[in-house]
């Protein structure tokens, strides 16, 4: 879950601040502090961006479990398509 900390880091990466609960202590006089509505909008944007990549995270988790180099080698040696079939199956379970 994306929160105010991630939003503040995204909006003002060079600013110095401390967030204690819901209280923001701003320590950067030369950088304008974002308003609460700007922070809320950035939280929404970042969460939507994160959510839109769920399929990619799910695919990667399954790809990492495959021994892909060995599968490709065996397919080349044996004239099979087990690697391509496995990749297509994963993509089918986690479409874009």
N, C-alpha and C positions, 0 to 999 in steps of 0.2 A: 504494500500500500504506500503510495506516494504521499508525503506530508509536507509541512511548511519548510522543514530543513532542506529537503531536496529542491523545493521551489526557490528558496532564498539563494542556494548555491548556484542554481541555474540563472536566476535574474541578476545576481550581483556577485560573480565569482571572485572578485578582488576585494570585496568589502569584509570588514571585521564586525562581527556581531555575536551575540549569545542569545540562545532561545531557551528560556526556562519555563517549561510548561507552555502556556499560551502567551507569555510575556517576552517580547522582543527587546533586547538591549542593543541599541545601535551604537557602534564605536567608530564609524567611518564618517568623519565630518565632510570629507571631499567627495563622497558618493551618496547620492540621493537614496533615502530609504524608500523601498516600495510600499505602496498602500496595501491595505488588507485585501482590497478587491483585485489588485495586481497579483498578489501572492495566491489568492484563491483561483484566479484564472490560470496561473502557471501550474498549480497543483492539478487542475482539471486537464490541461494540455499534456503534462507529463504522464498522468495516469492513462490517458487515451493512447499516447504513444507506446507506453509499456504494454497495455492490453492488446494493442494491434500486433504485437510481436509474439503473442503466446504460442502460435503455431510453430514459430521458429525455435523457441525454447524447447517445446515438446519434441520437435524433430531432432534437434541436437542431442537431447538426452538419449533418444533411441539410436541415433547414428553412432554415438560414442560407445554403445554396447556391441556394435558390430566389429568384427576383425576385418575391416574393409580391404586392406592390402592383400591379405591372404585370400579373401573371397575373389578379388579381381585376378590374382595370380591363378587360382584354381579354375576360374571361368576361362581364362585365356588358354590354359593348359588343356582343359577338358572340353572346351567348346560349349560351355553352359552359360546360363544367364542368372545365376543365383544372386549375384550382387545387385544387378539391375532390378531384379524382381523384389529383393528386400527393400531397396530404396523406394521403388514405386509403391510398395505396400505401406511404408511409413508415410510417404507423402499423401497417400489416400486416406490414412487415419487422421492426418493433421493438415488439411487443405489450407491454402492461403485465404 
